[in-house]
Amino acid sequence: MSKQLESVKFGITKTVVIAILLLISSNSVLADECVVLLHGMARSESSMGKLAKVLEEEGYIVSNYDYPSTRLDIEAISELHVTKALEACGSAKPVNFVTHSLGGIVLRKYLRENRLNELGRVVMLGPPNKGSEVVDRLKNVPGFELVNGPAGMQLGTEDDSLPNSIGPVTYPVGIIAGSSTFNPFLSLMLPNPDDGKVSVERTKVEGMTDHVVMPVTHTFMMKNDDVIKQVKLFLKTGEFEH
């Protein structure tokens, strides 16, 4: 009887040890990966704070970078600040990105001009990949540029606007578009469905890997638990849950 008990104990101990080793192995793999977070217009790194915490808990090295979104144009932000955001990754690779709104256009511009050999996957939240009709309607209104800066003025829907001039993406990109709004005034300027700032259709970009629409608003989508689950899933598998 005692031998049987010892055998059972040994079996349990062995199972626990294997589980721990697998867990350590899994975390060590993730510890070699970095995720760079790029916030949206007139926001700061605090807007991506919840997402940063969750990804750190998942084992990623996270660079939650704060850039001056309302003081520079998109070209300058891309040239001066994406490289700085990458510095926090150190030697970690691959390097993934999660962007919100303007951050997605900044990243597209950067990757159009720079080759990143260690590039992993990209998730864009509410990106105005084809511009926004809100900018078309309001860019000449006094105070618009003061609030949204030079970059905000570049996000129109014209064929020669900056988002429409960058070209297709050539790397794994998953896009999450919102279909809810708490700003009916801005939504009146947009084709439905929309998230209050960008229409679902204009979040799309040629070459994207996956696209999903969720009942969230542009302003707070990055804090939504279901959106965060989709972000984690795409970073790990390269696809969303539909």
C-alpha positions, 0 to 999 in steps of 0.5 A: 500500500505504501509503495502504491502511495509513493508511486501516486505521489511521484506521479503527481510531483512529476506532473507538477514539475512538468507543468511548471517547466512548461509555464516557465518555457512559455513565459520565456518565449514571450519575454523575448517579444516586445509590444510597442503601443502608440496612442491616438491624437490628443491622447497620452500613454495613460490612455493605453495604460490598461492594455499595457498592464495586461500585455505585461502580465502576458509576459511581453516587454511593453513600450508604452510610448508618449509622443507629441501628437498635436505638435507635429505632422505625421511625417515628423512624428514617424521620423522622430518618435517611432525609433525612440519608442523602439528603444525600450524593446532593447534586443527583444524580438519580434517587435509587435505594435498595437496602435490607436487611431492616429498611431496606426497612420504614424506606424504605416508611415514609418514602416513605409520608409523603414524596414524592420527585420524583427517586425512581428504583428500589428493590431490597429484600433480605430485607424483612419486608414482612408481618412475621416469625413470629420476632418473633411468637414471641420478642418477649416473651422476655427480652432480645429488645428489648434486642438488637433495639430498639424497631424489632425489636418492630414487625416482627410479622405482626399485621394492625396491625403496622407493616409491614402498616399502611404499605400498598402500594408505588407506585414501582418495587420489586424484591424478592430473597428468600432460601431458605437458612438456617444457623439451623434454630432460627429456621427452625422458626418460619417457613413454608418456604421462608425465609432464617432470619429471614423467609419468602419469602412475607412478603417480598412487598408489594402493588404490587411490580414484580418478585420473585425467590427465590435460595438465599441466607441473610438474614444474608449475602445482600447480600454474595453475588455473584449477588445483587449482579448482580441488584441491578445489573440491576434498577437498570438495567432495572427487572427481574430475571433469572429 
